[in-house]
């Protein structure tokens, strides 16, 4: 991957944003847990175009921030006997080797915790859909190495938390949140891994709407001369019924169709330029 510097950052900052200590370990593996739970299409394109992918240095800011939190957590607990941290494990699934590195395992409680540097919004509205499968795949790897896992937790560090909003509705009261994650049975964990392995290595690579961060179509009831919508609804029929019940004929109201979008494809995918899937929101 080639790091660009379109914003003309000073050299020290450019080097900071591109300094990467992450590794896949000393042993070879075919796929990591992070890759397994992500889009097969994205993984394949990253392999095929690894020498031509460009990423703007400033876009790595939150990744660097997350790495710094992980490094500090590991350093702070390096001499603590009650936790095992940042250990990479390997396990063969069929003819492929899966690797994964867990953040924190507490032998006394048998709890597995993954540190996430994320937004307050993601916690307020239910977290990330990848957290549950990621932690369960890691739990399966630990079990294959004789680490019993009884519970799963996300330790969420909220990078944009605001004290002024604390306690307002579902807004987090603290900038650090411990979130319980459902623990699957081992047969369910293994079946998920097998299914994802097939998608990555046997099926034609694809990206689902969820993996492309698809936002749904909406229909907004608008009024001439007003910038904001009177109401935004999920279907055209619902919008028409609301308009009929809440506006008068000739008052300038109308329905505006707002097409959904593939947010990842449009703004957050480093291999979008090499992807044959067209971003079609119609």
N, C-alpha and C positions, 0 to 999 in steps of 0.2 A: 504494500500500500504506500502511495506517495502522499506526503503531507504538503498541502499548499499553504500559502501565506498571503492571501488576497487582501487582508486587512493591514498588511505591513507592520506586523507586530515586531517589537525589538527581539533581537536574536536570543536573549536569555529567556524570554517568555515563550518563544517558538520552541526552543529546546525543552523547556519544562513541559509544555503541552504534548510533546512527542516522546517524552521519556517513558518507557514502558518496561516494567519489571515482571509482567505476567508471563508465565511459561506453561507449556503443556506437560511438563515433567520430563524425566530422563528416559522413561520407557515409551516406546511407540504405541499409539492408539489410532483407531480409525475414526473415532468421533468423540467429542466431549459432551457432557450433560447439557451445557449451554447450547451447543449446536443441535443436539438431539431434539430439544423442545422447540426449536425455532424452525423457520421455513426451510424445507428441503431445497427450494429454488434459490434462496439467498445463499445457502451453504455452497451449492454447486457453482453458482456464479462467482463467489468469492475465491473458490479454488481455481476455476478456469481463467479468471482475470486478475489474479493476485498482483501481477506486476503492473497493471494498468489502472487500478482503482485509485482514485484521488479523494482525499478527505481534507477539508479545511481545518487547520490547526485549532482554531478557536472552538470548533464543534466538539473537541475532545475535553472541554473544560470539566464537565460533570463526571466523565469517566475518570479523569485524573483525581478529582475530588473524592470519588468513591474509592479509588485505589489508596489514596492517602489515609482514609478512615480505616480501611482494612489493615494497612501496614502498621498504623498506630495501635490498633486493637491487638494485633499479634505481638508487637513489642511490649505492650503493657502487661501482657499475660504470659510472657515467655518463660517465666520461672514459677508459674502457678500450677500446682499439681491437680487442681480441681477441674481443669479444662484441657482439651486437646484441640489445637487450632491449625487451620490451613494445611491439612494433610490430603495429598492426592492419592486416589485409589483407582485400581484398574480391575476390570472383570470382563471375561469373554462371554459374549452373547452369540451363540452359533459360531460363525467363522470371523466375527468382528470383535474388536476390543473397544469397550466403552471406558472412558476415563472421566473422573470428576473430582473436584477439590471442594471439600466442605469447609465452612468457616469456623464453627464452634460446636464441639461435642462435649457434653458434661457427663462424665461416667456415672456420677452418683445419682443423677435424675434420669439419665439416658435420654436427655433432650438434645435435639439437633437444632441449632439456630443458624440462620443465614442473615448476614448483615446486608441491608438494602439502603442505599442513599437515594431517596425518592422525594416526591413532592407531597405536600400536605393534601392536595387534591386527591391523589391516588389512594391515600388512606381514608379520607373522608367518604369516598365513593366506592369503597370495597376492595381496594388493593389491585394488584396486577394479576391477570388470569394465568400468567406463567409461574407464579410463586408456588402454587400447589403441586403441579407436576414436577417442577425442578426439585423441590425438597423431597418429594416422594421417591424420585429416581436416586437422589443422593442417599436417602435412607436405605434403599435396596442395596446400593453399593456397600454401605457400612455393614449391613447384615451379612453380606458375603465375606466380610473380613472380621466377623465375630464381634462387631459392635452392635449391641441390641439398642434399637431406637423405640422409645415409648411415646414420644411427643415431638411435634415440630413447631418451630417459632420463627417468625420473621422479626428481626430487630431493625425497625425502620428509623432511619435518621432523616428528618424532614428538612431539606436544604432551604426551603422557602417559608418555614413556619413563621407566623406573625403573632406576637404576644397579644396584640390588640384584638385578635379574633378568637383567642383561647376561650373555650366554653360556649362559643356561639353555635348553637345547634349541634351538628355532628363534628364540628371542627375540633381537631386534636387539642387536648389541654396542655400537652407537653411536646417539645420538639423531638422526643424519642418515644417511639411506640413499640410495645411488644405485642405481636399479633399471633394468635393461635392459628395454626394451619391444620386442616384435617389430615390424619394419618391413614393411608390406604392399607389394605391387607397386602401381604407380600405377593399373592397371586395376581392381584390387580396391578401392583407396581410392575411386575414382570411382564404382564400382558401389554401394558402401556409401552414399555420399552421395546418389546417385540414388534408392536404395531408401528412405532415410530422408526425403528430400524428398517422395516420393510419400505416405508415411505421414502427414506433417505437413500437406500441402496438397491431397491428392486423396482419400485414404481417410477413413473416419469415424474421428475421434480415439479412441484406445484407450490403456489402460495394461496392459502385460503383467505377469505375476506377478513377473518380475525387476524391473520398474520400480516395482512396488508393494512390493518387498522382502518377498516371500512367504517365510515360514519353513515347512518341511515338517511334516506330521503326524508324531507320534511315539507309541509305545506303551511305557509304563513298567511294568516288573514291580515291584510294591510289596509291602510286608509290613506288616500291622497293627502299630501301635506304633512304626513307624520312619518318619521324615520323608523321608529321601532314598531314591531308587529303588535297587533291587538291580541293575537294568540297564535302559537305555533303548534301544529298537530302532526301526527304520524301518517295520516292518510288523507288523500284528496276528499274522500267522502266525509270524513270527520270534519275537515275544514269547511266544506260546503254546508254541513248541518249546523256548525257553530255560527257561520256567517249568517245563515237564514234566521237563526234564533236570536242573534245579538246585534244585528245591524239592520238598517232600513234601505230599501231600494232607492238608488240615486244618491246615496250619501257618500259616494266615492270609495267605498270599500271594494277590495278585490283580493284574489288569492294568488299568491306568489309561490311557485314551485322552487324549492331549494334542493338541488341535487346533492346526494351524498358524495363523499370523497374518500380516496384511498390515501390517508394522511402519511403513512410510512413511505409509500411510493413517491409521493409528491415532494416530501421534505426531509425524510429521515433514512433513506436507504442508500447505502454507499455503492450499490451495484445497479441502481435503477437505469443507468445509461446503457447497460449491457443486457437488459431484460427485454424479452420478446413480448411480454404481457403489456398490453396498452392500458394506460390509466383511463378507463372509460366510466364516467359517472352518470351516463344517461340510461 
